[in-house]
C-alpha cells in the first residue's frame, strides 16, 4: 500500500516509566511497537489486562509521550503538531463517559469552543439527532444513563469533525442492551463519516464484528498484526 494511504504510522514506540530509587524500579509498558493504519480502516487492539492497550492509545493522542520512537500523522511527525491541533483531528472516547457539569449542549460545544468555534443550536441539535439523542440538548448531564452518557461522549468527540477516533473499550462499562446500541451507533458513524479508528477491546467477538485489522499485544509487545477475521477465527 502506498504510504500516502496511511493516516497513522507508529514506528518503534516505547513507553517506560522511569525508576524512583530506592523503592520503585523502572517499568516498561510498551516496547518496539510498530504498525500502520490505512485511511478508513478500523484497527482493533486486543490483549490481556496489562498488555499496554490503553497505554498505546494515550501515546497516539499525546496524553503521554513515547520514551522512544514516534507516530507519523499523514506522514508528519506528530511531535511537530501542537497537541490541541492534533486532538482536533484525532478524537478519543474513553471506557467511561466523563461529562462536564451542565447541559448536554454545553458538553457538545466544549471541543469546538477551544478552537474559537461556537456551534449553533441547530448544529448541536443535528449532532445529537445523529446519535439518537434528539431533543436532549437542554438536559443536564447528571441525569443520563450510562448508554446515553456514552452517546454524548461520542457526540462531543464528533463535534470537532475528526478524521480519526481512538476508542478505549467504549462499550465495556455498559449493560448488554446499551452495549449493542453503542456498537451499532459507532458502526454507522464510522461508515457514514469514513472514519479511521483504533479500537481497544477485550472482546474478541466485537473485534471480529467491527475491525478490518487487529493488533495483538502481550506484555507491551506486538505478537500479531493482520486481518481481523483470520487472526480471530477461533
Secondary structure, 3 states (H helix, E strand, C coil): CCHHHEEEEEEEEEEEECCECCCECCEEEEEEEEEEEECCCEEEEECCCCCCHHHHHHHHCCCCCCCEEEEEECCEEHHHCCHHHHHHHEEEECCCCCCCCCEHHHHHHHHHHCCCCCCCHHHHHHHHHHCCCCCCCCCEHHHCCHHHHHHHHHHHHHCCCCCEEEEECCCCCCCHHHHHHHHHHHHHHHHHHCCEEEEECCCHHHHHHHCCEEEEEECCEEEEEEEHHHHCCC
